[in-house]
Amino acid sequence: MQSELIFFDTMRQGLWVAVVISIPILTVALLAGVSIGLVQALTSIQEMTLTFVPKLAAIGAVFWLSMGFMTQTLVSFFHDRIIPLIIGG
C-alpha cells in the first residue's frame, strides 16, 4: 500500500512538472494563434502558411529562452524526487 502511494505521488508530481514546463510554450502558441487569427479575420487573408510560420517562430523563440528554466525544473525534480526513490531513502 505504501509503495502505491509513493508511486502515485511521484506520478502526480511528474505530471505537475510537465504542466509547469509546458506553460510558457502553450501560452505563446495560444497568444500567437489568436492574434494571427484576428489579423486574418480583419484582413480576410486565408493563407495557411501565415498561421504556421509565425506560430512556429514564436514557439521556437520561447523554447530557446525557457530552456534553462525547463532544464532546471527537470533536474531539480530528478534530484529531489527520483534519485531518493532509486537509492531507497
FENKA-V137648 format. One record per backbone hydrogen bond with DSSP energy under -0.5 kcal/mol. NH is the residue of the N-H (numbers start at 0). CO is the residue of the C=O. E is the energy in kcal/mol with one decimal. If there is no record, write none. Layout:
NH_CO_E / NH_CO_E
This chain:
4_0_-1.8 / 5_1_-2.2 / 6_2_-2.4 / 7_3_-2.8 / 8_4_-2.3 / 9_5_-2.4 / 10_6_-2.4 / 11_7_-2.4 / 12_8_-2.4 / 13_9_-2.4 / 14_10_-2.5 / 15_11_-2.0 / 16_12_-2.3 / 17_13_-2.0 / 18_14_-2.1 / 19_15_-2.6 / 20_16_-2.5 / 21_17_-1.8 / 22_18_-1.1 / 25_21_-2.6 / 26_22_-2.5 / 27_23_-2.1 / 28_24_-2.4 / 29_25_-2.3 / 30_26_-2.6 / 31_27_-2.8 / 32_28_-2.3 / 33_29_-2.5 / 34_30_-2.4 / 35_31_-2.5 / 36_32_-2.3 / 37_33_-2.3 / 38_34_-2.3 / 39_35_-2.6 / 40_36_-2.3 / 41_37_-2.3 / 42_38_-2.1 / 43_39_-1.4 / 44_39_-0.8 / 45_43_-0.6 / 50_46_-0.6 / 50_47_-0.9 / 51_47_-1.6 / 52_48_-2.1 / 54_50_-0.9 / 55_51_-2.5 / 56_52_-2.4 / 57_53_-2.6 / 58_54_-2.5 / 59_55_-2.5 / 60_56_-2.3 / 61_57_-2.4 / 62_58_-2.5 / 63_59_-2.3 / 64_60_-2.3 / 65_61_-2.2 / 66_62_-0.5 / 66_63_-0.6 / 69_65_-2.5 / 70_66_-2.8 / 71_67_-2.6 / 72_68_-2.3 / 73_69_-2.3 / 74_70_-2.7 / 75_71_-2.3 / 76_72_-2.0 / 77_73_-2.4 / 78_74_-2.8 / 79_75_-2.7 / 80_76_-2.2 / 81_76_-1.2 / 82_77_-2.7 / 84_80_-1.0 / 85_81_-2.2 / 86_82_-2.8 / 87_83_-1.9 / 88_83_-2.4
